[in-house]
Amino acid sequence: MDLEQRIEKYAELLVVKGCALEQGQELYLNAPVQVVGFVRTLVKKAYEHGASYVTVNWHDGLVNRYTYDNAPLERFEHLPEWSAERANSMARNGAAVLTILSEDPLVMRGADQAKLVARTVAAHVDCKEYYDAIDFGKMRWCIAGAASEQWATRVFPETSPKESVARLWNAVLDASRVDEDPLAAWDKHQSSFAARKQWLNDQHFVALHYTASNGTDLVVGLLDRAHWEGGGQEGADGIYFFPNIPTEEVFTSPDRMHVDGIVYSALPLIHHGAPVEDFWIRFEGGRAIDYGAREGADILKGIIETDENSCRLGECALVPFKSPIRNTGILFYETLFDENASCHLAFGKGFPECYENGYEMSCLELLNAGVNDSATHVDFMIGTPDINIKGIHADGSTTNVFVNGNWAHDVL
Amino acid sequence: MDLEQRIEKYAELLVVKGCALEQGQELYLNAPVQVVGFVRTLVKKAYEHGASYVTVNWHDGLVNRYTYDNAPLERFEHLPEWSAERANSMARNGAAVLTILSEDPLVMRGADQAKLVARTVAAHVDCKEYYDAIDFGKMRWCIAGAASEQWATRVFPETSPKESVARLWNAVLDASRVDEDPLAAWDKHQSSFAARKQWLNDQHFVALHYTASNGTDLVVGLLDRAHWEGGGQEGADGIYFFPNIPTEEVFTSPDRMHVDGIVYSALPLIHHGAPVEDFWIRFEGGRAIDYGAREGADILKGIIETDENSCRLGECALVPFKSPIRNTGILFYETLFDENASCHLAFGKGFPECYENGYEMSCLELLNAGVNDSATHVDFMIGTPDINIKGIHADGSTTNVFVNGNWAHDVL
């Protein structure tokens, strides 16, 4: 199979499995102009699979960067009405959402953090209908990558741009399990997630205890009525979709009030294109009370102080060191890929789908139950090759979950 | 000067002279994704010249084509609310508008004309605030070209894509008078327009009589209180801008009730990417009452029957055969360029700026005064190398305006 054929199969995977587009449904496609050829393939595939209308929301990282560097702060404190209405109308129309990531991961390096934070909060407030529909399973959505020259030359600075793009495409496709029959490969992938989640849920751990040689020593409390998710998920209408392609993580929303100890980063965190490197965070009673970084401490501060609850965890995810993504041996500088190569935690919003009847609860009800709520959700990687994780049972006994960076038990 | 430097000067020309962007003003940039590099240069220049915010409305011809081929007719009968609001809000915010043309001119060949016509009418109705602001001088706007591979390979199919793009860029820049100092070149160009318009207005012609060896024999009535425009124009606030770059035409809105005779095309008409070739139109009392074409008669029918008044003329434009655009020797397949290489007429909407106090009149008042109104405005080229045009005075006497395709009198 040549690269072009693989890319076409990948486009089909994103439309059919990723956002599970139905006959007669609209598609909202967030796409960078750099990968116009791939976007055209996606639009074509969407219509072939019965899309009633495809709306492409094009954007360009460099144009955005010029805007952040030149427009005043107040322009980022609200979205233009038309822009919010575009997103919200997609929720009302029951569109599926497909978001393609291709930007230079460092395009926002050095940009004004106050503007970036203001924009994150504004989007969350002004596009409430849209984000609620996504968070509460009313819309199916999928985020996936596509190799642009800008991204590829960042990952492979040593080869020619053309060669770097081909290399990154192959890495994206390998990581996304695009073989002769990717639809079947993802069905199989899903079965292994089901077995892993079953095992974790059956343990009824009250907390996880992380330790690693870099100094990490952290206890993350788990909620009695929360459970583990991973792979695809069911929307409120029962239709199955894959919000992330690739995905290797099994995750839950931890108890927002019970996180204690210290954790050290395993990989850089790239936030809005700005890197945070070699950082640590100390938690007490669920709150990040202290932190430091070799580079980008201001970025980390911006994330933690986005709003009242952004200093608390919304996600706790387990990813084995052995995975197709780690096997590529590449640091993608892109959370979608790098988070699936490493155990991670996330500041900010938790997941209703990880809580019993969470889709029927309000954000406030979830918050009171221990599932965090915030305008932001930012992953950071903590999974070193030597990380050990013990599950703590209600009686204080423990069971190994991870030993030396990989699952302690084969459950498949 | 190398090509890159010329393109940068051109970008500055479009921002500074084209839409005359002011300090603190917004810019609304309609741009095809194919020329992302040029669009970035424009955005950069706009911020350098004091733009408060640049909104880029990206689009792609092929994605549009897939949409026309797959989405049902009713999707084209109204614009999504957010899309209309985006345009209308630009009018309310007093933005300048810059529209870049780069699409493959034939991308819509064979597309459903009913959908294309429905979309034209819907845009006019739903974006009334926006189009009124443009038509009545409340917003400054500029339309210009940029060489994409899709367009370039259509114009120069015989060379490699890369070479074709360079050739088309050079042709666009030559046609747009981009030399060492394009801002000065356009000031000079404007002075020659002023002299030409003065001469025409001083003649007080009541009609023009067109004849050519291809059979053209047409009398176009002129309105007593209309005048000739050309080059740049003043907005309602007195700021000067160039709605078209390039521009070589001197034009007016003729009497919508007095056009009689037959006219033959001099160049193909490309409408929404679909070609009409070797066509003729017969007028009586201002109305197109009969027509024919070797190819694309259905396209012509779609234009003429768009609405009640689209069968009448809104524009009559004089362009000498000797011009930088004709000198390139190229058929651009793009009205912006080809209309400036040939005398032309246009079906549809007339120009308030060509009528005395037209900016203060309503569309209906203008219509009653003889200036046509319609949802559409479509140019078609009639200027053969041998065209003769006589101006008819109120007393029946005549003065030569064009002899053998060029101005009969040197007035500079």
Chai-1 contact restraints between the chains, C-beta under 6 A:
chainA,res_idxA,chainB,res_idxB,connection_type,confidence,min_distance_angstrom,max_distance_angstrom,comment,restraint_id
A,V33,B,V33,contact,1.0,0.0,6.0,A-B,restraint_1
A,V33,B,V36,contact,1.0,0.0,6.0,A-B,restraint_2
A,V33,B,W58,contact,1.0,0.0,6.0,A-B,restraint_3
A,V36,B,V33,contact,1.0,0.0,6.0,A-B,restraint_4
A,R40,B,L62,contact,1.0,0.0,6.0,A-B,restraint_5
A,V43,B,V63,contact,1.0,0.0,6.0,A-B,restraint_6
A,V43,B,Y66,contact,1.0,0.0,6.0,A-B,restraint_7
A,K44,B,Y66,contact,1.0,0.0,6.0,A-B,restraint_8
A,Y47,B,Y66,contact,1.0,0.0,6.0,A-B,restraint_9
A,Y47,B,N70,contact,1.0,0.0,6.0,A-B,restraint_10
A,Y53,B,A71,contact,1.0,0.0,6.0,A-B,restraint_11
A,Y53,B,R75,contact,1.0,0.0,6.0,A-B,restraint_12
A,V56,B,V63,contact,1.0,0.0,6.0,A-B,restraint_13
A,W58,B,V33,contact,1.0,0.0,6.0,A-B,restraint_14
A,W58,B,W58,contact,1.0,0.0,6.0,A-B,restraint_15
A,L62,B,R40,contact,1.0,0.0,6.0,A-B,restraint_16
A,V63,B,V43,contact,1.0,0.0,6.0,A-B,restraint_17
A,V63,B,V56,contact,1.0,0.0,6.0,A-B,restraint_18
A,Y66,B,V43,contact,1.0,0.0,6.0,A-B,restraint_19
A,Y66,B,K44,contact,1.0,0.0,6.0,A-B,restraint_20
A,Y66,B,Y47,contact,1.0,0.0,6.0,A-B,restraint_21
A,N70,B,Y47,contact,1.0,0.0,6.0,A-B,restraint_22
A,A71,B,Y53,contact,1.0,0.0,6.0,A-B,restraint_23
A,R75,B,Y53,contact,1.0,0.0,6.0,A-B,restraint_24
A,W82,B,W82,contact,1.0,0.0,6.0,A-B,restraint_25
A,W82,B,E85,contact,1.0,0.0,6.0,A-B,restraint_26
A,W82,B,R86,contact,1.0,0.0,6.0,A-B,restraint_27
A,W82,B,S89,contact,1.0,0.0,6.0,A-B,restraint_28
A,E85,B,W82,contact,1.0,0.0,6.0,A-B,restraint_29
A,R86,B,W82,contact,1.0,0.0,6.0,A-B,restraint_30
A,S89,B,W82,contact,1.0,0.0,6.0,A-B,restraint_31
